[in-house]
């Protein structure tokens, strides 16, 4: 279908439903759409799962001290929860990202973001009935397995469905919504740990059960989120892509919006699947600078978050004698700072630009964390002032960390997108998210100020290093179509309208 000829949403489709050569203006038609109720459905249906992820991780961190107490129903130590269980959760996420990332590129975004949520729900429900440490560890791994698949399936779907001028801020805010769940998890843990309300072996189980209930609600909403039209037209389902985009255009025009002509059209050879060898050759052979950028961003943010914030509650109880039942209040404060970062800075990634914003948020958060480490080492901080420092650090770090997911989901070709997200998430998170908790659980539990200072400094150094890489290698992607940033492997031609 010619993008130059089509200006009406009701134009007939001439795209074949089978594999072959196809000329389409679907990408430019998606990018020209104004913000609408359809986009809100996508944001709510796909983005809300990060709230569950934040709820999960925060609850486990804050109930670590309670789970290790006698009478909790589990024979487990606080160090095993913030170290072994945290590392297994992240390991599961890495494996899940790779497995489901490949399946997402092969079988579609919609099928997989339904399957991954079901895996998450089942594993969380089984975590709630843990009766021994091995059971708890097993289902923390499987919960992470489902969440890792969510990262690949959802980030690829979001970027392919959201118009280019909004893509940066929407992606950042959705990934940042993790911290809305973290606030809920922190406050919920306060109630769950109150033995005047729940017994020691009951409260923590109910927190996981609540996650299952919220997940079921999200599952109902997600059923209405469509498949990515970009995935459809490449995989031999061109008529479905045309019909879906045409329906959205009609909804917009019925509201009185006049759509401009599509900006371009693209001719592609449709294909059913793509092999690992082609993906690897594309990502590392064709785009080595972008691959370096993706790894740097993920490793930096993974060390900062997975290594240090997992042990934030332990730091408060160890160095400032904060009761285990009160750590949730402090965590809620830093979680709020984390969410406000992407919320308030997100628009700048679309206007000021990716390179300036990514590099500055990484470097600034690293420098602020170095300052926090220095104050902590000098004994100048209390529980409240440490929390305030962390809140400021994470305001910038959260925007930077969210931009890592945005970056790898938009700088590689369409056919490799989900797998690229999965790979960089898995490698970066394995480096920082598995080794980090294992190393830093011992550092923050040792009771020695110098050990915790070292943990802060490692996270700060890696964030600064990643920011410097971004200053040189970040891609100018703001306001550009995904096909312009990285031409699909299936493309024959891409003509300007």
Buried (B, 14 or more C-beta within 10 A) or exposed (E): BBBBEBEEBEBEBEBBBEBEEBBBBBBBBBBBBEBBEBBEBBBBBBBBBBBBBBBBBBBBBBBBBBBBBEEBBBEBBBBBBBBBBBBBBBBBBBBBBBBBBBBBBBBBBBBBBBBBBEBBBBBBBBBBEBEEBEBBBBBBBBBBBBBBBBBBBBBBBBBBBBBBBBBBBBBBBBBBBBBBBBBBBBBBBBBBBEBEEBEBBEBBBBBBEBBBEBBEEBBEEBEEBBBBBBBBBBBBBBBBBBBBBBEBBEBBBEEEEEBEBBBBBBBBBBEEEBEEEBBBEBBEEBBEEBBBBBBBBBBBBBBBBBBBBBBBBBBBBBBBEBEBBBBBBBBBBBBBBBBBBBBEBBBBBBEEBBBBBBBBBBBBBBBBBBBBBEBBBEEEBEBEEBBBBBBBBBBBBBBBBBBBBBBBBBBBBBBBBBBBBBBBBBBBBBBBBBBBBBBBBBBBBEEEBEBBBBBBBBBBBBBBBBBBBBBEBBBEBBBBBBBBBBBBBBBEEBEEB
